[in-house]
Amino acid sequence: MIKAFFVDFYGTIVHEDGEVIKEISKIICDTGKVDEPKDVDLFWWKDFQSMFQNSYGENFETQRDLERKSLEHTLKRFDSDADAIQLSEKMFAHWVKPPIFEDSKEFFERSQVPLYIVSNIDTDDIRKAIEYHGLKPAGVFTSEDAKSYKPRKELFELALNDSGFKSDEVIHIGDSISSDVKGAGALGIKTLWLNRFGKEIPDGVVSISNLLEAFELLKK
């Protein structure tokens, strides 16, 4: 029997910072030695991912620190004189006041089981975003709490242990196949891939196009 939902936050409940990233990439392109913003995006993403994947336990660094470091590396790589701190603040401003998807508040209001947010983000940032939108989750678990990022198991284990539920008693919903579906699934948690934009659905993945569709699984 499903007794609770675990739900990702950025990209699932609220919008990711993709538009802000595009703006920053263009600024770097305009102020540095690079042909196209996509070249900036590719280097920046690879650099961030490299640090992100090694950030856990004693080597854990917050999302803010990782983003700022990867941005500094990117500015240096493309010889841009833009200010890393000023550019970083554009991302951080989005994190605390992100636009919310239309179905999210109704999802919180209608759910007959507790909703727990499980997110790769710094604790203070997500709590500000939750307060900004007036959401009332039963609990919030962050990568900063677990000193580990999804898809590693530590964040999901923290959420299970602190909420008191077993892995077969919750459904985890998220927009990332790698972080949410594979990460939670590795612990035996039933998963739903939130596929808002009609992408091709991988074999074996259960998908929904909006959060409200998740309620149908509670009836089964």
Summary of the structure (lengths in Angstrom):
residues: 220
radius of gyration: 17.9
end to end distance: 8.9
largest distance: 56.7
contacts: 704
relative contact order: 0.17
helix: 52%
strand: 13%
